[in-house]
Amino acid sequence: MSAVADRIELPRLSRFAWLMGLYGENHLRLTRLFDPDRLERGRYVSSIGDGLDLQLDVIERHPYTVELRLTYALRDPLTGQPDPSAYVRLYRDARQAEVTHCYVGRHWQDVLGLRPSSRLMINHRLRMNAFLNKWLEYLAGQGHSVGTLAAAAPEDDADLLAYA
């Protein structure tokens, strides 16, 4: 028998199945890192002494979801908006976390148009959620955790309503 004939075919994941798996992995990473279920609405800062504090905003809490934003205290020189940033919807009941957009006012419609193909939409979501997955892995490797997360001073979260 040839080596080719002996090879076992593994089932291929569709891009949609891969995306759903990524949502589940993002939920696991985010929950292990910051346990957002225990956080009230407001701004939190994770400081590990490297001069680059991570900001986690709990924008809104609903019975089954939590709306979050992860960013550094850096501003894009052109827009003045936090950069990098990821807006995340955490589905508590389904144990999924998806990036909804990466900049203020930049929803998928702004990037892809009003009628993108399913393939284009899934590819866009894959890129955004792969970014979050790698970022969460990086943050954990740097030492960010529930133990480094603290509530920000009230005056520091005054602009939180602007992002809701």
C-alpha positions as a printed NumPy array, in Angstrom:
array([[  0.   ,   0.   ,   0.   ],
       [  1.109,   3.486,  -0.677],
       [  1.496,   6.141,   1.991],
       [ -1.234,   8.177,   0.338],
       [ -3.787,   5.356,   0.544],
       [ -3.021,   4.803,   4.241],
       [ -3.631,   8.419,   5.164],
       [ -6.708,   9.006,   7.305],
       [ -9.011,  11.777,   6.18 ],
       [ -9.96 ,  14.133,   9.   ],
       [-13.244,  16.009,   8.783],
       [-12.817,  19.607,   7.698],
       [-14.274,  22.386,   9.773],
       [-16.342,  24.906,   7.909],
       [-15.349,  28.519,   8.414],
       [-18.572,  29.013,  10.365],
       [-17.765,  26.095,  12.701],
       [-14.259,  27.5  ,  13.151],
       [-15.755,  30.906,  14.038],
       [-18.104,  29.353,  16.607],
       [-15.153,  27.501,  18.13 ],
       [-13.224,  30.767,  18.284],
       [-16.157,  32.426,  20.098],
       [-16.063,  29.63 ,  22.678],
       [-12.294,  29.899,  23.099],
       [-12.529,  33.692,  23.47 ],
       [-15.144,  33.243,  26.202],
       [-12.888,  30.797,  28.038],
       [ -9.825,  33.051,  27.782],
       [-11.727,  36.207,  28.785],
       [-13.427,  34.482,  31.719],
       [-10.172,  32.981,  32.992],
       [ -8.361,  36.275,  32.592],
       [-10.835,  38.792,  34.062],
       [-14.026,  36.99 ,  35.176],
       [-16.296,  39.704,  33.713],
       [-19.407,  38.056,  35.212],
       [-18.417,  39.405,  38.629],
       [-17.798,  42.958,  37.407],
       [-20.342,  45.745,  37.718],
       [-20.805,  48.378,  35.044],
       [-17.796,  50.715,  34.967],
       [-14.132,  51.002,  34.078],
       [-11.397,  48.712,  35.358],
       [ -7.639,  48.947,  34.88 ],
       [ -5.144,  46.097,  34.844],
       [ -1.644,  47.279,  35.659],
       [  1.383,  44.998,  35.581],
       [  4.036,  47.702,  36.002],
       [  5.095,  47.885,  32.349],
       [  3.697,  51.386,  31.841],
       [  1.011,  50.139,  29.462],
       [ -2.164,  49.667,  31.495],
       [ -5.029,  47.703,  30.05 ],
       [ -8.468,  49.232,  30.346],
       [-11.561,  47.026,  30.565],
       [-14.909,  48.797,  30.339],
       [-18.092,  47.005,  31.318],
       [-20.376,  49.086,  29.132],
       [-23.633,  47.306,  29.862],
       [-24.949,  44.259,  31.667],
       [-28.032,  42.357,  30.537],
       [-29.554,  39.123,  31.912],
       [-27.675,  36.933,  29.412],
       [-24.978,  39.2  ,  27.988],
       [-22.257,  41.596,  29.074],
       [-20.988,  44.337,  26.717],
       [-17.261,  45.041,  27.145],
       [-14.493,  47.091,  25.645],
       [-10.817,  46.187,  25.95 ],
       [ -8.238,  48.844,  25.15 ],
       [ -5.02 ,  50.462,  26.245],
       [ -4.844,  54.09 ,  27.33 ],
       [ -3.46 ,  54.92 ,  23.882],
       [ -5.211,  57.158,  21.352],
       [ -5.238,  56.94 ,  17.587],
       [ -3.616,  60.196,  16.394],
       [ -6.162,  60.652,  13.58 ],
       [ -9.426,  59.842,  15.377],
       [ -8.531,  60.419,  19.02 ],
       [-10.21 ,  57.088,  19.829],
       [ -8.657,  54.307,  21.932],
       [ -6.448,  52.069,  19.79 ],
       [ -6.205,  49.122,  19.768],
       [ -9.662,  48.409,  21.073],
       [-12.149,  45.582,  20.812],
       [-15.828,  45.726,  21.651],
       [-16.909,  42.335,  22.928],
       [-20.323,  40.841,  23.569],
       [-20.047,  38.075,  26.161],
       [-22.932,  35.593,  25.981],
       [-23.053,  34.229,  29.505],
       [-25.632,  31.499,  28.84 ],
       [-24.04 ,  30.199,  25.616],
       [-20.454,  30.692,  26.86 ],
       [-19.461,  32.6  ,  23.747],
       [-17.62 ,  35.907,  23.317],
       [-17.621,  37.741,  20.004],
       [-15.944,  40.925,  18.887],
       [-18.667,  43.149,  17.454],
       [-16.311,  45.866,  16.22 ],
       [-12.854,  47.226,  16.812],
       [-13.339,  50.992,  16.685],
       [-16.015,  53.443,  17.771],
       [-18.548,  53.798,  14.985],
       [-16.964,  51.046,  12.909],
       [-19.638,  48.375,  12.847],
       [-19.508,  45.706,  10.159],
       [-21.805,  47.797,   7.934],
       [-19.246,  50.616,   7.946],
       [-16.477,  48.25 ,   6.899],
       [-18.242,  45.781,   4.59 ],
       [-21.217,  47.716,   3.242],
       [-24.899,  47.016,   3.737],
       [-25.115,  43.71 ,   1.873],
       [-21.887,  41.758,   2.228],
       [-21.786,  38.143,   1.169],
       [-21.887,  35.512,   3.906],
       [-18.301,  34.576,   3.093],
       [-17.123,  38.182,   3.448],
       [-18.993,  38.589,   6.739],
       [-17.574,  35.364,   8.219],
       [-14.047,  36.27 ,   7.086],
       [-14.366,  39.686,   8.728],
       [-15.609,  38.157,  11.985],
       [-12.826,  35.567,  11.882],
       [-10.184,  38.303,  11.603],
       [-11.628,  40.359,  14.466],
       [-12.083,  37.356,  16.76 ],
       [ -8.67 ,  35.869,  15.927],
       [ -7.232,  39.279,  16.892],
       [ -9.043,  39.112,  20.26 ],
       [ -7.908,  35.531,  20.818],
       [ -4.254,  36.402,  20.229],
       [ -4.533,  39.57 ,  22.301],
       [ -6.034,  37.684,  25.263],
       [ -3.261,  35.09 ,  25.011],
       [ -0.673,  37.887,  24.971],
       [ -2.272,  39.619,  27.983],
       [ -2.233,  36.399,  29.995],
       [  1.417,  35.846,  29.066],
       [  2.27 ,  39.373,  30.228],
       [  0.698,  38.711,  33.635],
       [ -2.693,  40.435,  33.381],
       [ -5.35 ,  38.692,  35.459],
       [ -8.198,  39.146,  37.911],
       [ -5.484,  39.865,  40.481],
       [ -4.144,  42.856,  38.522],
       [ -7.595,  44.298,  37.758],
       [ -8.886,  47.19 ,  39.872],
       [-11.807,  49.581,  39.567],
       [-10.802,  52.912,  38.045],
       [-11.428,  56.153,  39.894],
       [-14.953,  57.499,  39.162],
       [-13.618,  60.491,  37.221],
       [-11.666,  58.089,  34.979],
       [-14.846,  56.431,  33.689],
       [-16.741,  59.634,  32.866],
       [-16.526,  58.945,  29.113],
       [-17.898,  55.423,  29.506],
       [-21.4  ,  56.531,  28.512],
       [-20.056,  57.803,  25.197],
       [-19.286,  54.229,  24.158],
       [-22.545,  52.61 ,  25.21 ]])
